Amino acid sequence: MQQGGEGKTVVRDLLSTISSPEDLRKLPEGELPLLCEELRACLIDTVSKTAGHLASGLATVELAVAVHYVFDTPRDRLVWDVGHQAYPHKILTGHREELKTIRKKNGLHAFIWRGETPFDLLCTGHASTSIGSALGLAVAARDLGEKRNTIAVIGDGALTGGAAYEAMNNAGDLKDLNLLVILNDNEMSISHNVGAVARGLTTILTNPHYVKFMKGGVQVLKERLPAIHDLAVRAQEHVKGMVMPGTLFEELGFNYSGPVDGHDVLSLIGVLRNLKSYGGLQLLHVYTKKGKGYAPAEADPTGYHGVPVFDPDLGIRENPESSKTFSAGFGRWLCDRAASESRLMAITPAMREGSGMKEFSEKFPKQFFDVGIAEQHAMIFASGLAAGGMRPVVSMYSTFLQRAYDGVIHDFALQQLPIVLAVDRGGIVGPDGPSHQGVFDLAYLRTVPGIIVMTPSSLDEQYRMLNTAWALKSPCVVRYPRGAGRSSGVPIGIDETLEVGRARILCEGGGVAVAAFGPVALDLEKPCRERGFTLADMRFAKPLDYAFLDRVGRSCSLLMTVEDGARSGGLGEEIAAYFEEQGYSCRVEIAAVPDRFIMEDTREAILKELRLDAAGVIARIDECLKGALPSARAEGGSLAKPRILHQNRSK
């Protein structure tokens, strides 16, 4: 016996018989509602013990059951978008017991991982990719003469990404395909983010006959029947919301069906069977409720999107450490700056809470823009704001910044606009796994001309760097990690800035120097001081402090560089190349993330394993001083000869 959602007592007997969708399809239809209750109870019980994504999966219980019941998976191919809504799918495809290992080392992957089971052909960690991937699968099946159905389940948040529409536009020109797109609309992102798209095609709304009819009707009601005027206006908006999304998808070449109740598993099965028999390009619009079946998650679906370990009977309790994170520090600076800067415009691609912008959005709603899962657009939009005289601040997770790289070059750096780019979750993020590790940003950002890149070691330094970026009125990046940061507790002035390209020397020593980027600099201060090493909190990834590097190159025998980012093309290689050019005899050792994708574990455990924590860095130095080859050489040891060409620079 177990307490399930909404106080229902659930006997877990059906779910224990399901180890694959083939087992699921053996059940009578009449037993599926009970199975859904058991599945939902299992999800709440497991995720409350492991941490992970909860509210999205609770919304897709019936949908996952219905899809696997109607379609012959894995022969029929299924793509989930985004993967965090696929926990029920993981349970139904044989991972019920393994779910307790999710987001842990060697455990179940946090998102959909290619090859984890025969049901998962593609990784889906980033949003808006399912339709394009499913389209490719459908074309491959057609051209290979394989009789398969292909299904893409896309959340309404993922539908805010342009890649989804690019794929649908492409699909509309192709023939003889069996592709079903299921839009899981949980009323979280369409209502808040999509804007005009969710309300319909502009061509229809601006049709002169439509406009004339509506304006005339509204005026008549207002003058002659005021009692029903408001009711009519609400009805008009309801009809627009019901009709226009279907019209949009029909224009893109899909046969639109819906909306249907995504929590009525038996009705869903009937609809899916019909669509399966029709074939062709189909889009089914399904309404679900995020957090369904667990009252606290229904009341606060955003808060229960990604959850820590918690007691289901008590719900999530506020974590006092949340105010000490770098994300929260960015949010405080944003509010402080906006208090006296009406031209500040804050932009996020659907990461308001995660990026620490909730308070700002409530205090300064007219200066806040959530553009949806549209990272490149965020950069383009910011460029227009800046060119128009505003001061945009864009906050974006490092892993999602990868999708906006063209905007970073063309719309940010090339045009030398006064935009501040706050890169959150830089470096190792931990349990979210390889699709979300933010380890590539330093390597690719340093290649872009005309930008300044800063890496704070503390919350105090983060505040000063954001001030510096604002004051410079040129393209600036402040890149910080996930989690808590240190603070002196002494208030930092809103105009307190840093000298560009100047490191902060934390301790002076003899023949060994350490150049550290980010919070690890503070962790290294005590051991470096005790060992008599020179330690610099480098602060600036671009431009580097060449005065400090020249001094080290001439006076030291060993320099250890430490960065929470990719070794290949990273800052250590930049410094090693510079030393080679200058002819310095000082040996350069590089502590960085090796040239491989980093799997799930806690951030602390991963840094320890990669020897990127303070103890690991000191151990690397000791090995060098003893003349032993570093055991981590293959993962980023010494660089005898630079593997990159050094860029021209002015000192």
N, C-alpha and C positions, 0 to 999 in steps of 0.2 A: 504494500500500500504506500502511496505517496501523495502529498498534497500538490495538486496541479494549479493551473491558472484559474483565477476567479473563484477560488475556494472549492473547486471540484475535487472529489476524491477519485483518483485514477488507479486502476489495477493494471500493472504493467505485465500483460501476458502476450498480447498480440505483437508488440514491438520486438519482444525477445525471439520471435520466430522469423524475423526479417533480417537476412544477411545480404540480400541483394534485391534489386527490383523484380527479378524473376519470382522471388518469394512473395513480394508484394502483390504481383499480378495473380497469384493463386487465391487471394482473399476474396470473399464475396463483397460486392460493392457496399452492402449494408453495414459492414464492419469498419469501413474506412473512416467515418466520423470518430469512432472510438480510437482508432489507430492515431488519428491526428491529435487527439487529446493526450495520448501517451507520448507521442513524439514531442509535443510542446512541453509537457512536464519534464521529459528527459533533457530537453534543451535548457530549460531554466535551471534544473538541478545541476547539470554538468558545468555550464558556463559560469554559474555563481561560484563554483569551486576552482575553476581554472583561469578566470578572466577571459575576455575576448569580446567578440561582437555578439550582441544579444537581440536588440529590438528588430533589426532587419530580418534575422532568421525567424523570429516569431511571426513575422508577417507572411512568410512564404511557406509555412507548413503545409497547408492544403494545396498550394500550387505545386510544390515538389511532389507530393503524393499523387496528384492528378496527372502530372506530366509523365512520371515514371509508370503509372498504371495504364495509361492509354498508349504510350509509345514503346516500341521495342528497343529500349536502351540496353546495351550500348550500341547495338546496330544502328538504331536511330540516334543521331548525334545531338548532344545538348551542351550549350555554352551559357554559363552564368555571368552576369555583369551587373554589379561588381561582385567579386567572389565572397564578400563578407555576408551576403544574403543567402549563401549556399550551405550553411550548417545543416539544415534538414536533409539536403541532398547528400552530404557527407555521411550522415547517419544511415540513410536508406541504401547507400552503396557500400555498406559493410564496415563503416568506421564508428559504429556506436560506442564500442569500448575504447577505441583509439581517441575519441573526441576529448577524453580527459587529458590527453597529451598535447592538445593543440597549442601552438605558439611556444612550445618548449623545445629544448635541444633534442634533435633526432625524433621529434614527435610529428604529429599531423601538421601540415602546412596551414598557415593562417588564412590563406586564400586558396583559390583553385590552382592546383599545381599539375602541370603536364606530366602524365604518366603515373601519377599517384595511384590511380586505378584505371581500368580500361574505359571508364566513363568520362575521363578528363583528358581531352586531347590537346588542350591549350591552357596556358597560364592566364588567369584573369585577376590581376592585382590592381591594375589601373582601370579607370572607368571608360565607358563609351566604345569599347572595342568589340563587343559581342556580335553585333550585326555584321560588321566587316569580316570577322573571323568565320562566322556561320555562313556568310555568303561564299567565302572561299571553299568551305567544306561542301556546300551544296553544288557549286560548279564542279569541284573535283569528282563528286559522286555521279553527277550527270555525265561528265565526259569519260568516266571509267565504266559507264554502263551499270552502276550499282543502284539498286532500288532502296534508297534510304530516305528518311525524313530528317530534316535539320531544324533544330529549335534553338532560338536565342531568347533568353529571359533577361530583359534589360530593365533596371530600376529607373524610376522617373528622374532621379538625380543624374544618372548616367546619360539620360536623354538630353541633358543640357550641353553635352559635349558635341562639338561640330563633327567629330569622326562618325557619330551615329548617323547623321544626316548625309554625310558623304557616302556612306555605305548604302543607305536606302536609295539615294539618287542613282548610284551605280547599279543597284539591283533592278531598278525599274527599267533599265535598258536591256536586261538579259532575259532569255526565254527558257521555257521548259525547266523551271526550277521548282523544287518543293522546299520552301523556306517559310517557317512560321516564326514571327517575332511576337513575343509576349511582353507587353508593357506592364510592368508591375508598378502601378500608381498608388503609392501610399500617402499621397497628398502632403508630402514633406517638401519635395523639391519643385514640383510643377507649380504649386501655389506660391512658393517663395522666390523661385529663381528664374524659371523659364520665361515668365512675363508674356510677351506678345505671342510667342509660339503656342503656349497652352491656351490662349484665348482665340487662336485661329488665324487663318490666312488674312493678311492685310488687304489683299485684293478683294476679298469678300466684304470686309468691313468698310472699305472705301468705295465700294460700288455705288454710283450716284443714285440708282433706283432704291437700293437698300437704305442709304442714308436719308433720302427724301422721305421714304415711307416711315422710317423709325422716328425721325424728327417730327414729322407731322402728327404721328400717333401719340407721341409723348406730349406734344403741346396741347392736343385736344383733351387728353386725359387730365393734364394739369389744370386746364381751365374749366372743364365741364364736370369731370369726375375725380376731384382731388383725393377722395377717400381711397380709391384703388390705384392711384398713381404710383405710390411706392411699391405696391405689390407687383404691378406690371413691370416696373424697372427691374425688380429682383428676378422676375420670371424671364425677362429678356436676357439677363446675365447668365441665368441657369441654362437657357437654351443655347446661348453662344458656347458655354463651356461644354455642353453635351455634343454639339454638332461640329464645331470647328476642328477639334483634334482629328476626328475622322476624315474630314475634308482634306486636311493637310496630308495625311498618310495616303489617301486615295490619289492625290495629285502626284505623289512620289511613286505610284505604281502598285501599292498594296491594297488588298481588299480588307477594309476595316470592319471589325466586329467588336461590339461592346458599347459601353462598359458593362462588365459583369462582376458579380460578387466573388472576390477572390477567397472568401472563407467558407463558401458553400461547396464542399468538395464534390458532391454528387452532381450538382449543376455544372461545375467546371468540367467534369469528366464527359458529360453529354456534349458540351460545346466543343471540347477538344476532339472528340470523336468525329464530329461533323467537319471541323476544319481539316482534320487528317484526311478525310475522304475527299474533300475538295481539291487539295493540292495547290500548287501555284504559290504566289506571294501572298501571305496572309499576315495580318496584324491583329492580335487580340488584346484589347484594353481591359485590364483586370484591376479592380479597386481592392486594396488591402489596407489594413491598419497596422502601422508600425508598432511593435510591442504587443500585438494581439495576444490576449490570454493571460497577461501578467499586468495587473492594474497599475503598479508604479511606472512600468515602461510605457503603457498606453498614455498615462498622464504626462510623462516626460520622455518622449521617444528620443530626443536629442541626447539627453543625459544618459540614457541607457543604450545608446548606439554602440559604444565601446565601453565595457565595464571592467572594473577591478574585481578581485575576489570580494564577495559580499554574502550576507545572510538573506535569502529570499524572503524570509518573514519580516525582516526589518527594512530591506531595501538598501540602496547605496547611501552611505554616510559621507558627508563632506570631508575631503582630505585637507587638513590644515597645511600640508606641504604644497598644495596646488598654487598658492600665492607666491611661492618662492621659485617657480620655474622661469626659464628664459621667455617662454611664451607670455606668461603673466607680466614679466618685466617689460616686454614690448608693448603690451596693452596699456600699462601704466604710462609709459612714455607717450603713447599715442594720445591718450586723454589729456595729459599735461600740455602737450604741444598744441592740441586743437583748442584748448581753452583760450589761447590768444592768437590763433592762426585760423581765420575763417576760410582760407584758401586750401587748407589741408583736405585732401580727399583720400580716404582709405579704401583699398580694394582687396578683395579676397576671392579666390575661386572655390567657393563652397566650404571654406574652412573657418568660419567665424569663431566657433567655440574653441576648436583646437589651436587656433592661432592667437587666442587671448583677446579677441576683439568684441566680445559680447557687450561689455560695459560701454565701450566706445559707440557701438551701434545703437545703444539705447540712449546715450547722452547726446549723440550727434547724428541722428538718423539721416539728415539731409547730406551729410558728408561721408556716408558709408555706402559702399556698393558691393554686394555679393553677386558676382557675374555668373555663378554656376560653375560647373566643371568645364571650364573653358580657359585654360591657362594662357594660351597664346593670345586670346582675345583680351585677357587681363592686361597684358603688356601693351597691346595695341591701343586699348582704351586709355591706359595711363598716358601713352604718348600724346594722344589727342588732348587730354586734360591739361597736360604740361604745356603743350604748344599754345593752348588757349588761355594760359595765364594762371592755371591752378598748380598746386604742389601735391602731386600724387605720392602716396606711400602704398606699395604693393607688398602684401604678405603672402608667402607661398612656401609650402613644404618643399624641401630639397628634391624629394623623389618626383614631385609634380613639376618642378621647375625644368626638368629634363624635357617636358613637352612644350615648353615655352622658349626653347633655346633660340629659335629664329627671332622671336620678339626681343630677346636679350641683345642680340647682335644688331638687328635692323631698326628696331623701334626704341631701343634703350641707349645703346652705346653709340651707334653710328650718328645719331641725331643730337647727341650731347644734351639731352633734356634733363631738367632738374627733377629726377625721379629717385626716390629711396626704395630700394628693393630689400625687404627683410626676409631672409631665407631661414625658415624654421626647420627643425629636425635635421640639421646638417650632421653628417657623420653616421656612426652606428646608431640605429634606433632600437634594435633588439627584436622583440617577439613578433613584430609584423613581417619579418622575414626579408628575403632577397629582393622582392619587388618594391620594398619601401626603404631600404637602407639608403641614406643620403650621402654616399661616399664619393660621388663623381663630380660634385659641383666645383670644388676647388681646382681640380684639374682642367675642367673646361672653361671655367670663368677666367682663369688667369691668362687664357689665350686671347681674350677679347680686348682689343685696344680701347684706351680711353676711359676705363672704369676703375674705381677704387674698391677693394675688397677687404673688409675688416672681420676679425675673428675674436670676439670678446672672451676673456677668461673668467669673468664674473658679471653679476648683474650691474655692478657699478660701471664697469667698462662698457657693457652693452648700452647703458644709458648715454654715456659720453660719446660712444660711436654713433648712435642715432642722432645725437645733437650735431656731431661733426658732419654726418651725411646731409643733414638738413641745411647746415650753414654753407656747405660747399656749392650747393645749387648746380650740381653736375651728377652724372650717373654714379651712384654709390650702392654698394652691397654690404649689408651687415649679416653675417652668417653665424648662427648659433645652434647648439645641440638641443636634443630633447632632454627634458628633465630639469632638476633643480640646479640653481646656481648660487654661488656664494655672494654675500652682500656685507658691506661694512656696517650697514644700518644708518650711516650718515647720509642725509639727503644730498642728492646731486643737483646742482643748478641746471635749469633748462637751457642755459647758454654755455655750459661748461664743455669745451671741446678738446680734441687731441691734435697734436702736430702730425700731419700726414706722413706716413712712412717712417715713423720713429718707434722703435721697440722700447719696452720697459725692462730695464735690467733688474732682476729680482735678487741676484747675488753675484758677486765677483769672485773669481777663483783663478786657478793656474792653467794647466795645459789642456784641460777638457772643457768644452763648452756645449751647452744644450740650447737649441733654438726650438721653442715649443709654440704651437698654435692652438689656442682654445683653452678650456678649463684645466687640461692636464698640466699646464704651466704652474698653477698654484699647488697642485698635488706634488710636483717635483721640487718645490722650493725647499722644504726641510731636508730631504736626502741630498740634494745638490749642495746645500750650505754645509751640511755635515761632512761631505766628501771633498769640499774645496773646489767645486766646479763652478764655472760661470753659467748662469741661467738667464735667458731672455724670454719674456713673454712677448712674442713677435708682434702681436696686435694686427699688423697689416700683412695680408697675403699678397696684396698688390697695391702699391709698390712695396717691395721688400726693403728692409733697412740695410742698405748696402754699406753704410758707414760701419755698422756693427759687424757685418759679415767680413769686411776688409780687415778689421781689427783682429777678428778671430782667425782669419786665413793666414795672417802674418805671424800671429803669436801662439797659436794653439796647435797641438798635434792631432787632436780629434774633435770633430763637431758632430753631435747627434741631432738630427732634425726629427721632430715628432709632430705628426698631423693625423687627425681623425678623418682621413680621406684616402682616396686611391693613390697607391704608390706610383703607378704607371702614369707618367705625365704630370705628377704632382709637384708640390712645393720642394720636397727634398731633392728631386731630380733637377729642378730649376736651380737650386743652390749648388748642387754638385757640378752642374754644367758651368756655372759662374766661376767656381773655384778652379775648374779645369782651364777655363779661358784665361784666368788671371795668373795661372801657373803656381798657385799656392800648393804647398806640400801637405797641408793639413788634410787628414783623412776625413771623408764625409760618410757617416753611417745614416741610414734612413729607416726610421720607424714609421710605418704607414700600413694601410690596409692592403693586403696582397691582391694579386691579379686573379681574383676569383669572386664569385658571388657568395655572400655571407648568409648563412642560414639562420633559422630562428634560435634565439636564446635571450637571456636578459642582456641589456647593454653592458652591464658590469662584467658579466661572465665572458662576453665576446671580447671586450677590451683586454681582459686578463689573458684569454687564450691567444690573442694576437700579440701579446706583450706590448700593448699600447697603454697600459696603466703605468703608474709611477714605478712600481716594483719591477715590471717587465722592462721598462726603459733603463733603469739602473743596472739590471742584469745584463742587458745588451752591452752597456758601457763596460762593465767588468770583463765580459768576454773579450771585448776588443783590447782592453788594457793587458789582459793575460796572453794575448796573441792567439787566442783560440778563434776558429771560424765560428761566427754566430750561427746557432742552430736554426735561426729564422732567416738565413741568407736567401733561401729560395722564396721566402715570403716577403722579402724586402730588406736584405742585408746591405752590405757596403756596395757602393757603385764605383767600380774601378774606372770605367770609362763611361762617360755620359751617353745615353741612348737617344738623346734628343738634341736638336739644334737650339742653341740659346738665342733668344730674341735680342735685337738691339734695344738698348735702353740708355737713358740719360741718368747720371747719378745725381 
